[in-house]
Amino acid sequence: MPEQNSNTLDEIMVEVYRAIYSALESRLHLIGSVIDAESRKEILAQQIYDKGDFYGNTGYLVETSPSTMILRVGSNVKHEPFVLGGKVPSWTPIAPLIAWVERKHLSWTDKETGKALTVAEIAYLIRGKIKREGIAARNVFASV
């Protein structure tokens, strides 16, 4: 008879652990959804928007295994490290800057001559500023 009580107790404990595990997973989803919503507001407030891919690919993921639960929050675009962590002063490839200037329809005028600058000239000016000053970090996930 004591063996039967032991089995029943073990079954009860397994159910208790499953309930705890399920509750924790549910809470992680809730936390993830709150961080996702708040970070999206912050992305818009800081005007981190070019093509919309950073904003559009922002989200959270809950990964579970029998021994761990992991909540990952972020954006799965290749330029995420530069948006979140900024960029130290260094040379930047010119092609993405030219494409960015074209997408933004930027137009600048030379103050001395009054001549409109070409897309490439604007991109090279921006590249020079990044080389001198870098790009400031904007870690929206750390601030929410």
Number of C-alpha atoms within 10 A of each C-alpha: 5 7 8 9 10 11 11 12 12 12 12 12 12 12 12 12 12 12 12 12 17 12 12 13 18 13 12 20 16 12 13 19 16 14 21 20 14 15 23 21 15 18 19 11 11 11 9 16 13 11 11 9 13 21 20 13 12 18 19 20 14 14 12 12 7 6 6 8 14 12 14 13 17 20 21 16 14 9 11 15 15 15 19 17 14 15 17 15 16 15 13 16 11 14 12 11 19 20 14 16 19 15 11 11 9 13 12 13 12 9 8 6 7 9 10 13 14 15 18 16 14 20 23 18 12 17 21 16 15 18 16 13 13 17 17 15 14 18 19 21 17 9 10 14
